[in-house]
Amino acid sequence: MNPTHTLLPEHRLNELINALVEQGWYVGHDFISPSLHAPLFDEVMRKAEHNALTAAGIGRGRDHHRRTDIRGDTIQWLNRESQAQRRYLDAMGELQQALNKALFLGLFEYEAHFAYYPAGAFYKRHLDSFRGRANRVISTVSYLNPDWPSDAGGEMAIFTPETAAPVGQDCEEEQQIIARVQPKAGTFACFLSEQIPHAVLPTRLPRASIAGWFRVNTSLNSTVDPAH
């Protein structure tokens, strides 16, 4: 991989891969450059201002339904409609290639959406995928808010799988949280979708990010999967 032709520095990719192998999750500060995260922030804030985002739900397919007591964000899937989206998805394509080359994961595609949390919103503890039931393998979160105050809340809490409470229940005891990730622009989190429980703590300010998932192909009998 030639660093002069990539959007993600090779030494940061190696840092991320090593962390995934050793602990199942990674947090990198200043991982995404301002030239990439700044226009994405402007885009999602414009969409929020014009009510162009959709209230998020839980579950997939026919099991999908809205639960504001569990999550309060609004979303829009990235579809390459802007140059900023195209550049971001190209960067995630580089990461997909690096993960497949290093870890032989067979990642098939990447899907992602803007996530906008208004003041007071949260997302209770959950897993992004359940063992043997889904095809999300690696989760990513890119944070977009510049100059995030330390007392503004909105952190992503990462829990240990062994000690965290059952998924969906409130659980804020310090001994069960192994990391708190402030949603500051340029910070990038990456973790194993089936193994790392996480939550978005209540935010005091509007919070913008991109949530994404690398997926494997589990299509069977002409039924296409992946599907959003």
Secondary structure, 3 states (H helix, E strand, C coil): CCHHHCCCCHHHHHHHHHHHHHHCEEEECCCCCHHHHHHHHHHHHHHHHCCCCEECCECCHHHCECCCCCECCEEEECCCCCHHHHHHHHHHHHHHHHHHHHHCCCCCEEEEEEEEECCCCCEEEECCCCCCCCCEEEEEEEECCCCCCCCCECCEEEECCCCCCCCCCCCCCHHHEEEEECCCCCCEEEEECCCCCEEECCECCCEEEEEEEEECCCCECCECCCCC
